[in-house]
Amino acid sequence: MRSTRTSAAPRRGRRTALAATGLVAALALTATACDGSADSASDKPEATTSQAADGGGKVQIPAELAGKLKEHGIDADRWKDGGWKDWDKDKWLSDAQDFVNPVIEGLWKPDRMQSAKEADKTVTTKDASAGQGVSDPAPAPVRAQAERTPYHRNAAPVGKVFFDSPDGPAVCSGTVVKDVNHPGKSNLVWTAGHCVHAGGSGGWYRNITFVPAYNDYGESEAELTNANPTEIAPYGNWWADWASTSNQWIQGGSETGGEGAAYDYAVLHVKPERGSKSLEETVGAALDVDFSAPSAAEARKMGAWGYPAAPPYNGLKMFKCVDIPGRFSLSPALPTMHRIGCTMTGGSSGGGWFRVRNGKSVLVSNTSIGPADNSWLAGPQLGRDAETLYQNMSKTYGGR
């Protein structure tokens, strides 16, 4: 998440009613809870076969992507052989239409995943006092609780988003969401804009991959030393063949969130590195997205899920926080964001926020920014702009 330093403000009182009852009890993220159907995520996710390579095992870059790389003076073969490591400013593609992310099969091995750092470490950030008068008092910290294992039975839509940045392998969190135009066969993942694009000072990150139910059994680093790959990635690796984030993030996003923070959301369309089924069919679960931008009074409670990676966490386990949301704004000129108390740290960025609407769990926001003391999280309200981005992604890429 983007770390932001704020001036002192009174905290809302701790709510003891938010223990293991309320939203925690009602908010289940499996297919059964989402749509009333039987949970199609089996006790042992089935292995899949390769779709990313030809008969000789050589990775093939689709002609369309190779052509786009060529347009920018980038050789496709050199790209997959390590040319993507060139972060020269002139070759770091930034515009919305210039996203390229060819599959490099085998790049994201378990040890490389474990080496990935949270997208934003401790950053000296700007004061948010300009938002006073718009923001509600800061919430009391809510201690993050570990999700039950195996994750594919209890929070199947949640996973980790891995990507490469100029600083090396990095990690965020993400959520499988439904595709309204392709019911039952969604390949869409919701995350934060800053997990796919550097904002105003950079461009698109590279080798963006989603791993649902990462480290399915929540094993320790020692236990994972000789772990089977399916324990790390039970449903395999899913590469983004397209990503969309807001123009506000692309133009105004910064190390501290900046003017793009209120629009810090993104949608990925993914395909399997190995396999042929859709993401939703493979995982057996996906969540609807709530674009109504509910007020705190309407939402009542929200829960944030993710894989915090900065101390005291190490990114190997899934955690969650539940709280009554308040309003937060970096500036009166910007849209108000949602804010909840939560001790999750960097790495939880992009993780979905959920609420119960009409008896179903729906995604209502994602983790964007938080303070240096890791006492709360803030996420964008998802309104008309976010829905337009989602619909464009679904209609243009959803059927692929």
Secondary structure as a PSIPRED ss2 file (coil, helix, strand):
# PSIPRED VFORMAT (PSIPRED V4.0)

   1 M C   1.000  0.000  0.000
   2 R E   0.000  0.000  1.000
   3 S E   0.000  0.000  1.000
   4 T C   1.000  0.000  0.000
   5 R C   1.000  0.000  0.000
   6 T C   1.000  0.000  0.000
   7 S C   1.000  0.000  0.000
   8 A C   1.000  0.000  0.000
   9 A C   1.000  0.000  0.000
  10 P C   1.000  0.000  0.000
  11 R E   0.000  0.000  1.000
  12 R E   0.000  0.000  1.000
  13 G C   1.000  0.000  0.000
  14 R C   1.000  0.000  0.000
  15 R C   1.000  0.000  0.000
  16 T H   0.000  1.000  0.000
  17 A H   0.000  1.000  0.000
  18 L H   0.000  1.000  0.000
  19 A C   1.000  0.000  0.000
  20 A C   1.000  0.000  0.000
  21 T C   1.000  0.000  0.000
  22 G C   1.000  0.000  0.000
  23 L H   0.000  1.000  0.000
  24 V H   0.000  1.000  0.000
  25 A H   0.000  1.000  0.000
  26 A H   0.000  1.000  0.000
  27 L C   1.000  0.000  0.000
  28 A C   1.000  0.000  0.000
  29 L C   1.000  0.000  0.000
  30 T C   1.000  0.000  0.000
  31 A H   0.000  1.000  0.000
  32 T H   0.000  1.000  0.000
  33 A H   0.000  1.000  0.000
  34 C H   0.000  1.000  0.000
  35 D H   0.000  1.000  0.000
  36 G C   1.000  0.000  0.000
  37 S C   1.000  0.000  0.000
  38 A C   1.000  0.000  0.000
  39 D C   1.000  0.000  0.000
  40 S C   1.000  0.000  0.000
  41 A C   1.000  0.000  0.000
  42 S C   1.000  0.000  0.000
  43 D C   1.000  0.000  0.000
  44 K C   1.000  0.000  0.000
  45 P C   1.000  0.000  0.000
  46 E C   1.000  0.000  0.000
  47 A C   1.000  0.000  0.000
  48 T C   1.000  0.000  0.000
  49 T C   1.000  0.000  0.000
  50 S E   0.000  0.000  1.000
  51 Q C   1.000  0.000  0.000
  52 A C   1.000  0.000  0.000
  53 A E   0.000  0.000  1.000
  54 D C   1.000  0.000  0.000
  55 G C   1.000  0.000  0.000
  56 G C   1.000  0.000  0.000
  57 G C   1.000  0.000  0.000
  58 K C   1.000  0.000  0.000
  59 V E   0.000  0.000  1.000
  60 Q C   1.000  0.000  0.000
  61 I C   1.000  0.000  0.000
  62 P C   1.000  0.000  0.000
  63 A H   0.000  1.000  0.000
  64 E H   0.000  1.000  0.000
  65 L H   0.000  1.000  0.000
  66 A H   0.000  1.000  0.000
  67 G H   0.000  1.000  0.000
  68 K H   0.000  1.000  0.000
  69 L H   0.000  1.000  0.000
  70 K H   0.000  1.000  0.000
  71 E H   0.000  1.000  0.000
  72 H C   1.000  0.000  0.000
  73 G C   1.000  0.000  0.000
  74 I C   1.000  0.000  0.000
  75 D C   1.000  0.000  0.000
  76 A H   0.000  1.000  0.000
  77 D H   0.000  1.000  0.000
  78 R H   0.000  1.000  0.000
  79 W H   0.000  1.000  0.000
  80 K H   0.000  1.000  0.000
  81 D C   1.000  0.000  0.000
  82 G C   1.000  0.000  0.000
  83 G H   0.000  1.000  0.000
  84 W H   0.000  1.000  0.000
  85 K H   0.000  1.000  0.000
  86 D C   1.000  0.000  0.000
  87 W C   1.000  0.000  0.000
  88 D C   1.000  0.000  0.000
  89 K H   0.000  1.000  0.000
  90 D H   0.000  1.000  0.000
  91 K H   0.000  1.000  0.000
  92 W C   1.000  0.000  0.000
  93 L C   1.000  0.000  0.000
  94 S C   1.000  0.000  0.000
  95 D C   1.000  0.000  0.000
  96 A H   0.000  1.000  0.000
  97 Q H   0.000  1.000  0.000
  98 D H   0.000  1.000  0.000
  99 F C   1.000  0.000  0.000
 100 V C   1.000  0.000  0.000
 101 N C   1.000  0.000  0.000
 102 P C   1.000  0.000  0.000
 103 V C   1.000  0.000  0.000
 104 I C   1.000  0.000  0.000
 105 E C   1.000  0.000  0.000
 106 G C   1.000  0.000  0.000
 107 L C   1.000  0.000  0.000
 108 W C   1.000  0.000  0.000
 109 K C   1.000  0.000  0.000
 110 P H   0.000  1.000  0.000
 111 D H   0.000  1.000  0.000
 112 R H   0.000  1.000  0.000
 113 M H   0.000  1.000  0.000
 114 Q H   0.000  1.000  0.000
 115 S H   0.000  1.000  0.000
 116 A C   1.000  0.000  0.000
 117 K E   0.000  0.000  1.000
 118 E E   0.000  0.000  1.000
 119 A C   1.000  0.000  0.000
 120 D C   1.000  0.000  0.000
 121 K C   1.000  0.000  0.000
 122 T C   1.000  0.000  0.000
 123 V C   1.000  0.000  0.000
 124 T C   1.000  0.000  0.000
 125 T C   1.000  0.000  0.000
 126 K C   1.000  0.000  0.000
 127 D C   1.000  0.000  0.000
 128 A C   1.000  0.000  0.000
 129 S H   0.000  1.000  0.000
 130 A H   0.000  1.000  0.000
 131 G H   0.000  1.000  0.000
 132 Q E   0.000  0.000  1.000
 133 G C   1.000  0.000  0.000
 134 V C   1.000  0.000  0.000
 135 S E   0.000  0.000  1.000
 136 D C   1.000  0.000  0.000
 137 P C   1.000  0.000  0.000
 138 A E   0.000  0.000  1.000
 139 P E   0.000  0.000  1.000
 140 A C   1.000  0.000  0.000
 141 P C   1.000  0.000  0.000
 142 V C   1.000  0.000  0.000
 143 R C   1.000  0.000  0.000
 144 A C   1.000  0.000  0.000
 145 Q E   0.000  0.000  1.000
 146 A E   0.000  0.000  1.000
 147 E C   1.000  0.000  0.000
 148 R C   1.000  0.000  0.000
 149 T C   1.000  0.000  0.000
 150 P C   1.000  0.000  0.000
 151 Y H   0.000  1.000  0.000
 152 H H   0.000  1.000  0.000
 153 R H   0.000  1.000  0.000
 154 N H   0.000  1.000  0.000
 155 A C   1.000  0.000  0.000
 156 A C   1.000  0.000  0.000
 157 P C   1.000  0.000  0.000
 158 V E   0.000  0.000  1.000
 159 G E   0.000  0.000  1.000
 160 K E   0.000  0.000  1.000
 161 V E   0.000  0.000  1.000
 162 F E   0.000  0.000  1.000
 163 F E   0.000  0.000  1.000
 164 D E   0.000  0.000  1.000
 165 S E   0.000  0.000  1.000
 166 P C   1.000  0.000  0.000
 167 D C   1.000  0.000  0.000
 168 G E   0.000  0.000  1.000
 169 P E   0.000  0.000  1.000
 170 A E   0.000  0.000  1.000
 171 V E   0.000  0.000  1.000
 172 C E   0.000  0.000  1.000
 173 S E   0.000  0.000  1.000
 174 G E   0.000  0.000  1.000
 175 T E   0.000  0.000  1.000
 176 V E   0.000  0.000  1.000
 177 V E   0.000  0.000  1.000
 178 K C   1.000  0.000  0.000
 179 D C   1.000  0.000  0.000
 180 V C   1.000  0.000  0.000
 181 N C   1.000  0.000  0.000
 182 H C   1.000  0.000  0.000
 183 P C   1.000  0.000  0.000
 184 G C   1.000  0.000  0.000
 185 K C   1.000  0.000  0.000
 186 S C   1.000  0.000  0.000
 187 N C   1.000  0.000  0.000
 188 L E   0.000  0.000  1.000
 189 V E   0.000  0.000  1.000
 190 W E   0.000  0.000  1.000
 191 T E   0.000  0.000  1.000
 192 A C   1.000  0.000  0.000
 193 G H   0.000  1.000  0.000
 194 H H   0.000  1.000  0.000
 195 C H   0.000  1.000  0.000
 196 V C   1.000  0.000  0.000
 197 H E   0.000  0.000  1.000
 198 A C   1.000  0.000  0.000
 199 G H   0.000  1.000  0.000
 200 G H   0.000  1.000  0.000
 201 S H   0.000  1.000  0.000
 202 G C   1.000  0.000  0.000
 203 G C   1.000  0.000  0.000
 204 W E   0.000  0.000  1.000
 205 Y C   1.000  0.000  0.000
 206 R E   0.000  0.000  1.000
 207 N E   0.000  0.000  1.000
 208 I E   0.000  0.000  1.000
 209 T E   0.000  0.000  1.000
 210 F E   0.000  0.000  1.000
 211 V E   0.000  0.000  1.000
 212 P E   0.000  0.000  1.000
 213 A C   1.000  0.000  0.000
 214 Y C   1.000  0.000  0.000
 215 N C   1.000  0.000  0.000
 216 D C   1.000  0.000  0.000
 217 Y C   1.000  0.000  0.000
 218 G C   1.000  0.000  0.000
 219 E C   1.000  0.000  0.000
 220 S C   1.000  0.000  0.000
 221 E C   1.000  0.000  0.000
 222 A C   1.000  0.000  0.000
 223 E C   1.000  0.000  0.000
 224 L C   1.000  0.000  0.000
 225 T C   1.000  0.000  0.000
 226 N C   1.000  0.000  0.000
 227 A C   1.000  0.000  0.000
 228 N C   1.000  0.000  0.000
 229 P H   0.000  1.000  0.000
 230 T H   0.000  1.000  0.000
 231 E H   0.000  1.000  0.000
 232 I H   0.000  1.000  0.000
 233 A C   1.000  0.000  0.000
 234 P C   1.000  0.000  0.000
 235 Y C   1.000  0.000  0.000
 236 G C   1.000  0.000  0.000
 237 N C   1.000  0.000  0.000
 238 W E   0.000  0.000  1.000
 239 W E   0.000  0.000  1.000
 240 A E   0.000  0.000  1.000
 241 D E   0.000  0.000  1.000
 242 W E   0.000  0.000  1.000
 243 A E   0.000  0.000  1.000
 244 S E   0.000  0.000  1.000
 245 T E   0.000  0.000  1.000
 246 S C   1.000  0.000  0.000
 247 N H   0.000  1.000  0.000
 248 Q H   0.000  1.000  0.000
 249 W H   0.000  1.000  0.000
 250 I H   0.000  1.000  0.000
 251 Q H   0.000  1.000  0.000
 252 G H   0.000  1.000  0.000
 253 G C   1.000  0.000  0.000
 254 S C   1.000  0.000  0.000
 255 E C   1.000  0.000  0.000
 256 T C   1.000  0.000  0.000
 257 G C   1.000  0.000  0.000
 258 G H   0.000  1.000  0.000
 259 E H   0.000  1.000  0.000
 260 G H   0.000  1.000  0.000
 261 A H   0.000  1.000  0.000
 262 A H   0.000  1.000  0.000
 263 Y H   0.000  1.000  0.000
 264 D C   1.000  0.000  0.000
 265 Y C   1.000  0.000  0.000
 266 A E   0.000  0.000  1.000
 267 V E   0.000  0.000  1.000
 268 L E   0.000  0.000  1.000
 269 H E   0.000  0.000  1.000
 270 V E   0.000  0.000  1.000
 271 K E   0.000  0.000  1.000
 272 P E   0.000  0.000  1.000
 273 E C   1.000  0.000  0.000
 274 R E   0.000  0.000  1.000
 275 G C   1.000  0.000  0.000
 276 S C   1.000  0.000  0.000
 277 K C   1.000  0.000  0.000
 278 S C   1.000  0.000  0.000
 279 L H   0.000  1.000  0.000
 280 E H   0.000  1.000  0.000
 281 E H   0.000  1.000  0.000
 282 T H   0.000  1.000  0.000
 283 V H   0.000  1.000  0.000
 284 G C   1.000  0.000  0.000
 285 A C   1.000  0.000  0.000
 286 A C   1.000  0.000  0.000
 287 L E   0.000  0.000  1.000
 288 D E   0.000  0.000  1.000
 289 V E   0.000  0.000  1.000
 290 D C   1.000  0.000  0.000
 291 F C   1.000  0.000  0.000
 292 S C   1.000  0.000  0.000
 293 A C   1.000  0.000  0.000
 294 P C   1.000  0.000  0.000
 295 S C   1.000  0.000  0.000
 296 A H   0.000  1.000  0.000
 297 A H   0.000  1.000  0.000
 298 E H   0.000  1.000  0.000
 299 A H   0.000  1.000  0.000
 300 R C   1.000  0.000  0.000
 301 K C   1.000  0.000  0.000
 302 M E   0.000  0.000  1.000
 303 G E   0.000  0.000  1.000
 304 A E   0.000  0.000  1.000
 305 W E   0.000  0.000  1.000
 306 G E   0.000  0.000  1.000
 307 Y C   1.000  0.000  0.000
 308 P C   1.000  0.000  0.000
 309 A C   1.000  0.000  0.000
 310 A C   1.000  0.000  0.000
 311 P C   1.000  0.000  0.000
 312 P C   1.000  0.000  0.000
 313 Y C   1.000  0.000  0.000
 314 N C   1.000  0.000  0.000
 315 G C   1.000  0.000  0.000
 316 L C   1.000  0.000  0.000
 317 K C   1.000  0.000  0.000
 318 M C   1.000  0.000  0.000
 319 F E   0.000  0.000  1.000
 320 K E   0.000  0.000  1.000
 321 C E   0.000  0.000  1.000
 322 V E   0.000  0.000  1.000
 323 D E   0.000  0.000  1.000
 324 I C   1.000  0.000  0.000
 325 P C   1.000  0.000  0.000
 326 G E   0.000  0.000  1.000
 327 R E   0.000  0.000  1.000
 328 F E   0.000  0.000  1.000
 329 S C   1.000  0.000  0.000
 330 L C   1.000  0.000  0.000
 331 S C   1.000  0.000  0.000
 332 P C   1.000  0.000  0.000
 333 A C   1.000  0.000  0.000
 334 L C   1.000  0.000  0.000
 335 P C   1.000  0.000  0.000
 336 T C   1.000  0.000  0.000
 337 M E   0.000  0.000  1.000
 338 H E   0.000  0.000  1.000
 339 R E   0.000  0.000  1.000
 340 I E   0.000  0.000  1.000
 341 G E   0.000  0.000  1.000
 342 C C   1.000  0.000  0.000
 343 T C   1.000  0.000  0.000
 344 M C   1.000  0.000  0.000
 345 T C   1.000  0.000  0.000
 346 G C   1.000  0.000  0.000
 347 G C   1.000  0.000  0.000
 348 S C   1.000  0.000  0.000
 349 S C   1.000  0.000  0.000
 350 G C   1.000  0.000  0.000
 351 G C   1.000  0.000  0.000
 352 G E   0.000  0.000  1.000
 353 W E   0.000  0.000  1.000
 354 F E   0.000  0.000  1.000
 355 R E   0.000  0.000  1.000
 356 V E   0.000  0.000  1.000
 357 R E   0.000  0.000  1.000
 358 N C   1.000  0.000  0.000
 359 G C   1.000  0.000  0.000
 360 K E   0.000  0.000  1.000
 361 S E   0.000  0.000  1.000
 362 V E   0.000  0.000  1.000
 363 L E   0.000  0.000  1.000
 364 V E   0.000  0.000  1.000
 365 S E   0.000  0.000  1.000
 366 N E   0.000  0.000  1.000
 367 T C   1.000  0.000  0.000
 368 S C   1.000  0.000  0.000
 369 I E   0.000  0.000  1.000
 370 G E   0.000  0.000  1.000
 371 P C   1.000  0.000  0.000
 372 A C   1.000  0.000  0.000
 373 D C   1.000  0.000  0.000
 374 N C   1.000  0.000  0.000
 375 S C   1.000  0.000  0.000
 376 W E   0.000  0.000  1.000
 377 L E   0.000  0.000  1.000
 378 A E   0.000  0.000  1.000
 379 G E   0.000  0.000  1.000
 380 P C   1.000  0.000  0.000
 381 Q C   1.000  0.000  0.000
 382 L C   1.000  0.000  0.000
 383 G C   1.000  0.000  0.000
 384 R H   0.000  1.000  0.000
 385 D H   0.000  1.000  0.000
 386 A H   0.000  1.000  0.000
 387 E H   0.000  1.000  0.000
 388 T H   0.000  1.000  0.000
 389 L H   0.000  1.000  0.000
 390 Y H   0.000  1.000  0.000
 391 Q H   0.000  1.000  0.000
 392 N H   0.000  1.000  0.000
 393 M H   0.000  1.000  0.000
 394 S H   0.000  1.000  0.000
 395 K H   0.000  1.000  0.000
 396 T H   0.000  1.000  0.000
 397 Y H   0.000  1.000  0.000
 398 G C   1.000  0.000  0.000
 399 G C   1.000  0.000  0.000
 400 R C   1.000  0.000  0.000
